[in-house]
């Protein structure tokens, strides 16, 4: 069986680079589990596999994929991703489709619902403090940006210099659609801690670039990027730091690390919601829900003010009591502002009622006592209070 297109051509039809990388990995991993051999070249591997297989053999492999050696260690979501990518390629390249019965047989073998299996560590502030001690300047800046801004590692390494404004308070980060996971641009902020770390990184940035050029022959510099490095290398740097800090534990079922870069986003969302409105937090994190995409349209001033309320809860290198006190103070200020607004509303309502009474008195006086004008006592009260 000869495919109509190579896997590279199929993957290349998708416009987004992150999607192409993910699909390439899915096709490689699927073929690796099916053949039991490492896949060095994607196109050659799939060509050899399809050349020696019949359509029934390919369909049998799809249906029985979950029973193959090593697949049981994968998460249900990962298994579904591998099979879905392989099915899509086989449909377009070989016109292979599954009958309703074959789809049911395949779905029966899926190990439960597609939810994460790895049990992550609790993203406590003390843990992040221990990890930051083991990080160098570059990884410290990246991690604090993720912890205080809800940024993904792919977004951090894709940011350009003009995407971050350190002159504002709080510092503003504009995430372009080209590097956003859901292709939707958004604005988020980073804490004063992250700003200090980023400014320190800028002082030694050239040294990191020169070192990368010296040790990596394939290194290609894009000087427009703040962090001109591959996301995989930055993840590896954080993994080494977490191991040195004593948090290198792996999940016994999936073999994945319990502390990883994405856990910083979970910390951001959890802690920010203790002080700021959830809709603002979800928007900063780039979760395009119904309310956030359709109705959440705050002004820039309101957006910044909401982050200022959340920032104390996102600081790492401070005592836990300080965070609690600052959050309590921010909540108390909000309560006082709300109470003051309510009192002002009552005062305005009473003034309106007083004005209406005065107008009624004037009407009565004009009817019963022509030529007599009622004195405006509200102005006297204003003079007396000056």
BELLIN-V367699 format. One record per pair of residues at least 24 apart in sequence whose ideal C-beta (glycine too) atoms are under 6 Angstrom apart, sorted by sequence separation. I is the first residue (numbers start at 1). J is the second residue. D is the distance in Angstrom with one decimal. If there is no record, write none. Layout:
BEGIN
i:j:d
I:J:D
I:J:D
END
This chain:
BEGIN
i:j:d
149:173:5.6
155:179:5.2
171:195:4.9
235:261:5.6
280:306:4.5
34:61:5.0
166:195:5.6
276:306:4.8
276:309:5.2
80:114:5.2
275:309:4.9
276:310:3.8
7:42:4.9
8:43:5.4
33:68:5.1
76:111:5.1
275:310:4.5
7:43:5.7
76:112:5.3
6:43:4.5
77:114:4.2
33:71:5.6
58:96:5.8
76:114:4.8
150:188:5.9
272:310:4.3
275:313:4.8
7:46:5.1
149:188:4.7
274:313:5.3
55:96:5.5
149:190:4.3
63:105:5.3
75:117:4.5
148:190:4.9
271:313:4.4
63:106:4.6
66:109:4.0
148:191:3.7
271:314:5.7
145:190:5.3
148:194:4.8
3:50:5.5
1:50:5.0
144:193:5.5
145:194:5.0
144:194:3.9
30:82:4.3
275:327:5.0
29:82:5.7
144:197:4.9
26:81:5.6
275:330:5.7
26:82:5.2
30:86:4.5
141:197:4.2
140:197:5.0
141:198:4.8
27:85:5.8
26:85:3.8
141:201:4.1
23:85:5.3
137:200:5.7
138:201:5.7
137:201:5.3
160:224:5.0
160:225:6.0
161:226:6.0
137:204:5.7
159:226:5.0
138:208:5.6
157:227:4.8
157:231:5.0
154:231:5.2
153:231:5.0
10:89:5.1
153:234:5.9
10:92:6.0
5:93:4.9
4:93:5.2
3:93:3.9
3:94:5.3
188:284:4.2
139:237:4.9
139:238:5.7
186:286:5.1
184:288:5.5
135:241:4.6
182:288:5.4
134:241:4.2
153:261:4.6
131:241:5.6
134:244:4.2
131:242:5.4
134:245:4.6
131:245:4.7
130:245:4.4
150:265:5.3
147:264:4.7
146:264:3.7
150:268:4.1
189:307:4.5
147:267:5.7
191:311:5.3
147:268:5.9
193:315:5.8
191:314:5.2
191:315:6.0
118:251:4.4
150:284:5.3
150:285:4.0
117:253:5.9
118:254:4.7
117:254:5.5
121:258:4.4
170:307:5.4
118:256:4.7
120:258:5.5
121:259:4.9
123:263:5.1
120:263:5.6
123:266:5.4
123:267:3.9
148:314:4.4
75:254:5.9
129:316:5.9
128:316:5.0
END
